Amino acid sequence: MQAREAAAGGADPAPVVGGQPAPAGKWPDVAALMEGDMAYCTGTLIAPRTVLTAGHCVDGFNPTQVKLGATDSQGDGEVIEVASSIFFPGWRNTYDVGVLQLARPATALPRPVATACVTARLLTDGAAIHLVGFGATTTEGDDPNTTLMEGDAEIVDADCTPGNGCQPAVSPGGEFVAGGQGVDSCFGDSGGPVYLSTPSGVVLAGVVSRGLDNAPTPCGGGGIYVRPDDMLNWIQFASADQIALASCPPPSDDPPDDGSGGDGSSGSAGDGAGADGSDADGVDGGDGDVTGGCSAGGHGGGGGGGSAVVLLGLAIAVDKASRPHGPRA
């Protein structure tokens, strides 16, 4: 998220545009991906030993640990070794996701993952989103922020219409566009979650991937996010244990639950169907039903109305100027 410059001579940073520091304990499922002692990406705990992140945070990187429940990426948190990692086949042109297998179960409760029956009703253009994360806080993405922040934005294109950086191979419905007008994910935020508020709790509805092609600055103009509901079979296949799944919303006008505690919604684990069903390119990796009653479906999920939360990831101390609108690792 972007931040205002600190007042001249002031010791404390000015408020974040559209946000503020996240309270301790509010987002215990947020994982800082560590390579040595440096946080370079983020992710979400979706099963006791499984963290979902971006594919480009795994391909070419060597995550050694994750840190959960931290309000500062360099501060205290639950540190767990990474046993193995895998990225989605063909992530550069399809679903930019990866999965980390942890060496032991986390004490934090996993965040339920949205299924197609959830996103069909609650994920549409104009839905309010809540931004949370450790990522860079300037439009150039050149500040070494490590503080967990949260703020508000909106979903701009729920289907990620081809063009402006959206992947045609998984459009419509494999990705969505959110943020802009000064509120956005940024470098170091890659792999972080987009949370969607539902009548039964806050669930994971997206993964931070990259910026828009036409954005005037590296950060601040909006971002592209992968929809995990479009590829649940592959995620379950790559998981060390059963992932938590969100409950289908009831057919009523009940308002979404704005709660953001670690228990999330009343999600249930999938049945693991289609565990070996993704093809070499990965485009059909979501086909099948692992929702325990909700049809997850494959690529091409629909929209609906609602609100969401974007978790913005972790700052990394490297120069990103050479790829201003690329992956946000």
Sequence and secondary structure as in RCSB ss.txt:
>XXXX:A:sequence
MQAREAAAGGADPAPVVGGQPAPAGKWPDVAALMEGDMAYCTGTLIAPRTVLTAGHCVDGFNPTQVKLGATDSQG
DGEVIEVASSIFFPGWRNTYDVGVLQLARPATALPRPVATACVTARLLTDGAAIHLVGFGATTTEGDDPNTTLME
GDAEIVDADCTPGNGCQPAVSPGGEFVAGGQGVDSCFGDSGGPVYLSTPSGVVLAGVVSRGLDNAPTPCGGGGIY
VRPDDMLNWIQFASADQIALASCPPPSDDPPDDGSGGDGSSGSAGDGAGADGSDADGVDGGDGDVTGGCSAGGHG
GGGGGGSAVVLLGLAIAVDKASRPHGPRA
>XXXX:A:secstr
  B    TT SS   BTTEEE  TTS TTEEEEEETTEEEEEEEEEETTEEEE GGGTTT    EEEES SBTTS
  EEEEEEEEEE TTTTTS   EEEEESS  SS    B  HHHHHHH  TT EEEEEEES  STT      B EE
EEEEEEETT  SBTTB GGGTTTSEEEE BTTB   TT TT EEEEEETTEEEEEEEEEEE TT SSSSSS EEE
E GGGGHHHHHHHSSS  EE     SS        STT SS EE   TTTT   TT TTTT S  SSSS   SS 
      EEEEEEEE  SS  TTSTTSB  
